[in-house]
């Protein structure tokens, strides 16, 4: 529960952001403020060598206690939607937030609401995406009792088969196979 008394503080937040600073000074300022809010005299970041993009995303998801998406482009959106989907499917249970600077993510939030209205997203999944324009407020919203979180699924190790067996594939009905 966000802000719950006795909750453990997130120690590893994965931040997705654009490779360029964008064309509004508010984006760079928000990045600086978020960085200050996340750091309290501790070391920041870590370098991990990986073979490809899938391994990179897997390593980030596995190491993170939560996620924040800052304004960015296709790459930011793709990484964000991947962890949102994993959350929706139950592969992990970690808080995900949008740093909605200058309303940058208003269109995405409207899209989610429209997808719910159209029956493509369950209303209960609306709560997957937390959002705020204030970095400190967003971090507070992401705070959860980490004992109730579940790590990202084991796509990246041999036990993946065991995890996948928990989610059996849909088998076609006889009428669907008879053509």
N, C-alpha and C positions, 0 to 999 in steps of 0.2 A: 504494500500500500504506500503510495508516494507520501513522503513526509512523516511516515509512521514513527512513533516514539520507539527508540531502540533499534531503528533500521541501521543497517551497515552502509557506510558511505561508499559510493562507487569509487573504485580505485583505478579502473582502466576504461576510459570512454573513447570509443573510436569515432573520430570526426571525419565525415565525408565533406569535401569542398571542391570547388573548381580549381583547375590548374592555373587559371588566370584570376586576377583580383576583381574582374568585372569592371563596369564603367561607372559605378556609384561609390563615392568615398565611404558611404555607410557600411558597405560590405567589408572593407578592410578594417574599419574601426571595430565592427562587431567581432571580427576574427581576433583582434587584439584583446578586446574585453573578454571574450570567451577564454582565450589563452590564460589571461590573468586569473579568471575565476577558477579555472581548472588546476592551476599550479599554485602550490603554497610552499615554495622552497624545495620542491622535490624535483628529481630529474624528469625530463620529458622525453617521451618517445623511445623507440628502440629500432635498431636496424636488423631486419631478418632477410636473408637472401632466399629467394624462392625461384622456382623454375618458370612459372607462368602466372597469368592473371587469376586463374581459378585458385591456385595455391595461395596467392597473395590474399584474396578475399577470405578464403578459409582460415588462414592464420589470423587475420584481423578479427574475424567473427569469433573465433575460438578464444582469443586473448581478451576480448572486450567484455565488460560488465554491462555496457549500454552503448547507445549510438546517438550521434547528433549529426544531422545533415544541415550544412550551411548552404547558402545560395551557390549553385553550380550548374553545370551543363548535363549532357547525356550520361557521362560517366558517374557523376554524383547521383543522378536519378536511378541509374541501373543498380548501383550498389545499395542505395536506399531501398528500392523495391525488392531486391533479393532478400534483405533481412526482414522486411515487412512480410513477404511471402512465407519465409521460414517460420516467422512468429504465427502467422495465420494458420499454417499447416501443423503447428505444434512441434516443429523440429527444435525450437528453442523458445525460451521465455525470458527475454531481456528487454528493458525499456528502450524505446526509440522516440527521438524528438526531432522536430523541425525548428531550426532557428529562423523564424519568419521575419527577416529584416525587410522593412519597408513593404510588407505585404507580398514578398517574393513568392511564398508558397500558397497564397490565397487561391490561385487557380487550381493547384493540386488538391487542396482541401475541398474546393467546390466539386472537382471531378469525383472525389471519393464520395461526397454526399449524393451526387447524381447517380453514381454506380450503386449506391445503397438503395436509392429510390427506384432504380431500374431492376433491382433484384440480382445484381452481379456480385455484390459484397454484402455479407451479413451485417446487420446493424451492430451486433456485438463486437465486430472487428474495427469499428470506427475508433475505438479507444486505443488501438495499437499505436496510432500516431499522436503523440503529444506535441504541442506547439506553443511557442511564445516568441515575442520579439525581443525579450530581455534574456541575455545569457545566464545571469544568476538565477532568475526565475525558472528557466528551462532546466538547469541542472538540479534545482530543488524538486521539480516535477519528476525528474528521472530517478530520484532516490527511492529505493525499494528495499525491502528486506531480502538481501541477497541469498538467504538460505532457501527462499522459495523460487529462485530463478533456476532455469535449466540451461545447461550449456548448449551451444550450437551442435546440431546432430553430427554424427561421426562420418560425414561424407569423405573425410580425408584420411581415414585409417581402415584397416581390415575389418573392424567390427561393424562397418556400415551395413553389411548384409543383415546383421541382427536387428539393427534399427529399422531397416526397410521392411523386415518381416512384420513389424508392429503395424504397418500401414499396407495391408494387402491390396494388390491391384484389383481393379474391377474386372471381372470376367464377363465376356459378352454372353448375352442370353442366346439360346438356340435360334430364336427368330431373327437375331441380328447377324448370325453367321450364315443363315440360309439365304442365298441370293438367287 
